[in-house]
Amino acid sequence: MAHSVDTRNAIRHSYVNELLALTVACVKHSVKESTARRWKSDAKANGDDWDLARAAARKATGPAGEFTQEFIEEFTIQTSETFKLIRDPENGLSLAERVKVLTSLSDMYSKVMNLSGGNKKIEKRTVAAEVIKALANFVSKNHPDYSSQLVEILTAFTPQLSAMMDD
């Protein structure tokens, strides 16, 4: 039985965004698991790695995503304050001390990125997932009449976006 592109996108959405096991997504959408595995494999061959997208979605939501976001926000605030201190001519820091602070800041940044996963593909997908969620929230609050069209568009666009993330 041939399935529509909408069904394929629904399987991907359930697996990636709803974090359902592929077998559960298949039951939900009445698709054979072998068919969904083939779709997943074909998508990966075409640059749309469902597993990377799923990891990004998982990272962007829930307690781990909230902790990571809060931690990175706090790190960003501290970095900003450090730069203000370095730029202030009245702080009395020598050039050597400024270089030492910048080196330490760079080292902390590397460690933060490693702690947050450090996988650039996942990081890019995490940002994309957050932007899409923000857009969806904005549309649902400010333009609810367009919500169903947005869901339809995003469902179709998400695999293309995922492929673009690898470029």
Disulfide bonds with the S-S distance in Angstrom:
none
